[in-house]
Amino acid sequence: MNPDTASHSSTDSSTDSSTDGSTDGSPDRTGSAPEDAGSPATDGNAAYGHKKFKRSKSHFADRITADGRDGWPVEPGRYRLVVSRACPWASRALVSRRLLGLEDALSLAVADPIQDDRSWRFTLDPGGRDPVLGIRYLHEAYDARERDYPGGVSVPAIVDVPSGKLVTNDFQRITLDLATEWTALHRPGAPDLYPGPLRDEIDTVMDGIYRDVNNGVYRAGFAREQSEYEEACRDVFRRLEQVSQRLADRRYLVGDTITEADIRLFTTLVRFDAVYHGHFKCNRYKIAEDPVLWAYVRDLYQTPGFGDTVDFEHIKRHYYQVHTGINPTGIVPLGPDLDAWHSPHGREALGGRPFGDGTPPEPAATTRS
Ligand SMILES: N[C@@H](CCC(=O)N[C@@H](CS)C(=O)NCC(=O)O)C(=O)O
């Protein structure tokens, strides 16, 4: 399936719905919609901006749980998390894994930020193979799970190491389960990222942010018509304004500690000025021009477990080189300057207890990524 998961057939409404338009049995895993097959302007990566954008439903939605009710019990060392550091959805899982101290329990495979026609590949690894799964392409784990699966290949994905089968690519569920089902393997001092009493509020906040911000930037970026773009872009900034107001006098989105909601907002905000502002045309202003959001995202960036998962080079190369439908030259811009990410943010003055009764994770350099 195609990068950033465009199914190109109907309007995206809000949360994941419908299916990926995709491969009709061909080896092309970047998923061009059948009606466009054969046209160079509308195939594969070049399709971006030419086909209607729709985020697909995660097809493999089994859950890895403490009681193993779907057949996949939480076990240390059994599963491998496959990500691209470019991908905001996969990066949520990277942050959660770090905050919860799951690095040893759940190993990590990092895909090349540039997919080819067979989608995510392990060309960053020696010999072009993931050293644990022994595969060259993530689609091999999808195939091991379901032969002739007609949809796309996406990250994040969790693979069962002994069988080599994909367990889940359910990006909305994976982090919630890391927070609530993997608790036996959390590090001492791990925060509660999805506290029971706050779940309704967290869900409500995340819902609006998903629709208008996390996914809104994609709707703007892959719009094919002026009106479609304008509507999405307005949604993005309307919601950003609302969120900025909310964060003006509170350090975190819900409660006084870091929660799942902050992780989900972070992975979009950290990419905003580097890719969404230019490449996706969400350019009313930059996050760096909103004093509240800019301080908020730097606060998180400087918190162990957040900034140390971010790779701006992977992010920029992925968006600007893969989406040739909207950036035909594939030229990757030089900016923005990254020094400011480390500047003081002053958000401590708002109080808040980042890790609640817990503690921050060890700095990344001393842990296995
Ligand atoms: N699994 C979800 C969301 C995750 C997602 O969209 N991931 C993108 C990367 S940011 C992806 O892997 N797209 C497929 C591809 O790039 O080949 C979906 O299918 O919509």
The ligand as an SDF file (V2000), in Angstrom:
LIG
                    3D

 20 19  0  0  0  0  0  0  0  0999 V2000
   -1.9480    1.4980    9.6530 N   0  0  0  0  0  0  0  0  0  0  0  0
   -2.6030    2.7270    9.4280 C   0  0  0  0  0  0  0  0  0  0  0  0
   -1.8090    3.9890    9.7520 C   0  0  0  0  0  0  0  0  0  0  0  0
   -0.3290    3.9270    9.6540 C   0  0  0  0  0  0  0  0  0  0  0  0
    0.1580    4.5660    8.3810 C   0  0  0  0  0  0  0  0  0  0  0  0
   -0.5820    5.2350    7.6530 O   0  0  0  0  0  0  0  0  0  0  0  0
    1.4260    4.3690    8.1320 N   0  0  0  0  0  0  0  0  0  0  0  0
    2.0130    4.8280    6.9030 C   0  0  0  0  0  0  0  0  0  0  0  0
    3.3440    5.5060    7.1280 C   0  0  0  0  0  0  0  0  0  0  0  0
    3.2100    7.0430    7.9680 S   0  0  0  0  0  0  0  0  0  0  0  0
    2.2930    3.6290    6.0520 C   0  0  0  0  0  0  0  0  0  0  0  0
    2.9160    2.6780    6.4580 O   0  0  0  0  0  0  0  0  0  0  0  0
    1.8180    3.6750    4.8160 N   0  0  0  0  0  0  0  0  0  0  0  0
    2.0600    2.6340    3.8810 C   0  0  0  0  0  0  0  0  0  0  0  0
    3.2940    2.8720    3.0980 C   0  0  0  0  0  0  0  0  0  0  0  0
    3.8980    3.9350    3.2490 O   0  0  0  0  0  0  0  0  0  0  0  0
    3.6990    2.0070    2.2940 O   0  0  0  0  0  0  0  0  0  0  0  0
   -3.1710    2.7890    8.0850 C   0  0  0  0  0  0  0  0  0  0  0  0
   -3.0600    1.8030    7.3700 O   0  0  0  0  0  0  0  0  0  0  0  0
   -3.7650    3.8160    7.7720 O   0  0  0  0  0  0  0  0  0  0  0  0
  1  2  1  0
  2  3  1  0
  2 18  1  0
  3  4  1  0
  4  5  1  0
  5  6  2  0
  5  7  1  0
  7  8  1  0
  8  9  1  0
  8 11  1  0
  9 10  1  0
 11 12  2  0
 11 13  1  0
 13 14  1  0
 14 15  1  0
 15 16  2  0
 15 17  1  0
 18 19  2  0
 18 20  1  0
M  END
$$$$
